[in-house]
Amino acid sequence: MSTIEKNIAKVAARIRAAAQAAQRDPASVGLLAVSKTQPAAAMREAFGAGVRDFGENYLQEALDKQAELGDLGLAWHFIGPIQSNKTKPIAEHFDWVHSVDRLKIAQRLSDQRPATLPALNVCLQVNVSGEASKSGCAPEDLPQLARAVAAMPRLHLRGLMCIPAPSDDPDEQRAAFARLRALRDELALELDTLSMGMSQDLEAAIAEGATWVRIGTALFGARDYGRPH
Ligand SMILES: *Cc1c(COP(=O)(O)O)cnc(C)c1O
């Protein structure tokens, strides 16, 4: 087995164990492989081991790899910060966007989603850690944003996403994820998705109801930001 295959097996085992501990069906937790800065060859290897969903943060890097991997039929998720001048290619080239945090971006994505494609799956990114993080909408602004996005014709609002401030304390990790879950439940919309949990804290996220865990380092190893992207 290659290193990536071994890593995928290890992460799958962690997901299974965490789901079982939470009395959840392991199949209810999706593995989103975060492939930013990783070469297309590594993604092809992950595909060979059964991974179908890939998360990317940098638009140009993602478009280049989509061209290289077009034969595989992958599902592409945009998970990085979104500048408004980049919404059109995102609307045209992705299946999911996890990082929508303001109305203007949502409106542009809806307007620019091609009619030939299904509605774009969207999560709203929420800042659950207050001052510690700059991205994500404030919890108090979420209900209004969610109502507006749910009404946009070319978006399918699926749920919420967060990137809590890093913590080594499992209780602290769980508290942040529990907050996102509570915000989702309070919205009283049909939302089936909680995108939360990364390499360090996927167990805590699954305990609190994660349906996508976004895993980079534990699958592909450390990122080399010296590579062009
Ligand atoms: C990079 C990134 C991840 C993956 O983080 P790891 O700690 O490498 O698993 C997950 N989510 C987002 C939004 C990211 O930018």
The ligand as an SDF file (V2000), in Angstrom:
LIG
                    3D

 15 15  0  0  0  0  0  0  0  0999 V2000
   -6.8780   23.2600    4.7630 C   0  0  0  0  0  0  0  0  0  0  0  0
   -8.2680   23.1140    5.2160 C   0  0  0  0  0  0  0  0  0  0  0  0
   -8.7390   21.9120    5.7950 C   0  0  0  0  0  0  0  0  0  0  0  0
   -7.8620   20.7100    6.0680 C   0  0  0  0  0  0  0  0  0  0  0  0
   -7.1050   20.8910    7.2210 O   0  0  0  0  0  0  0  0  0  0  0  0
   -6.1770   19.7050    7.7930 P   0  0  0  0  0  0  0  0  0  0  0  0
   -5.8660   20.1740    9.1750 O   0  0  0  0  0  0  0  0  0  0  0  0
   -4.9790   19.6500    6.9090 O   0  0  0  0  0  0  0  0  0  0  0  0
   -6.9620   18.4590    7.7780 O   0  0  0  0  0  0  0  0  0  0  0  0
  -10.0800   21.8340    6.1220 C   0  0  0  0  0  0  0  0  0  0  0  0
  -10.9280   22.8580    5.9090 N   0  0  0  0  0  0  0  0  0  0  0  0
  -10.5210   24.0120    5.3660 C   0  0  0  0  0  0  0  0  0  0  0  0
  -11.5050   25.1010    5.1500 C   0  0  0  0  0  0  0  0  0  0  0  0
   -9.1910   24.1870    5.0150 C   0  0  0  0  0  0  0  0  0  0  0  0
   -8.7990   25.3600    4.4920 O   0  0  0  0  0  0  0  0  0  0  0  0
  1  2  1  0
  2  3  1  0
  2 14  2  0
  3  4  1  0
  3 10  2  0
  4  5  1  0
  5  6  1  0
  6  7  2  0
  6  8  1  0
  6  9  1  0
 10 11  1  0
 11 12  2  0
 12 13  1  0
 12 14  1  0
 14 15  1  0
M  END
$$$$
